[in-house]
Amino acid sequence: MKNYRRRKFTADKFFVEGQICKIFLTPQKEFQKGFWIWHVGFAVGKSNRQLNDWYWKKKNKRARSIEKKITGRVGIKTYLRCFKTLLKLRWVLHPGDVLYCDCTSLKADKQFKAGLRWYKKNSEWAVDYDNKIFFWHRPPYFYDPVWKTHIITGIVPANPLQSMESNQYFDYFFATPKDPHKARSKDQN
C-alpha cells in the first residue's frame, strides 16, 4: 500500500467589524518529489460569493469591486487579524512544504510595508524584497538529511502563534527511524 498524502485546498473565514474576511491556502505545484508550494490569498468583501469570485479570478463585477479596495473599510486591523489567522493556519501544511504570500493588491507597496512590520516579530519567514513575497517553510526543511533515515510526522505546537526559533526546530515534528534496528541519536549523521 502506498503512503500517499493528498494536498487539499484549505480556507478560513472570519469577520472584522461586520466585513467578511477569507484566507485561502491552495497547493500550487510540487517543487520536489513529495513537497509542495502553497499560495496564500486574502481578501475582504461583502459576501462569500464575492470573495470566491475574486480568488478564482472570475471576470465579473463582484471580483472587480474587491480589487479596487482589497482591505475593506477597516484598514490595518484586517491585516493584523489576517496574519494571526495565517499563523494558526500554517500548521495545516505537511512537513517540508513551503507557504508563500505575495503582495498583489491595488496598493502592493503599502501591503508589503504592513507585512514587513509583521515580519519583525516573526523572523522565521523569508522575504523576497524584489517580488514582494513572504515565504515560510514547515519543519523539517525538504533538504534536511533526516528525511532519508526517518519517517516524519508533523506536530502542531500548543501555541501556534509562537515564533519558530532555530533552537525549537526539532519541536515541530516527530521522527521515527525507518529501520528500528539502526536507530541513531539526533546528534549522529
PyMOL commands that set and color helices and strands:
alter all, ss='L'
color gray80, all
select helices_A, chain A and resi 48-55+61-68+76-92+108-119+146-149+166-172+180-182
alter helices_A, ss='H'
color red, helices_A
select strands_A, chain A and resi 10-16+19-32+35-45+98-102+126-128+133-137+150-154+173-177
alter strands_A, ss='S'
color yellow, strands_A
deselect
rebuild
show_as cartoon
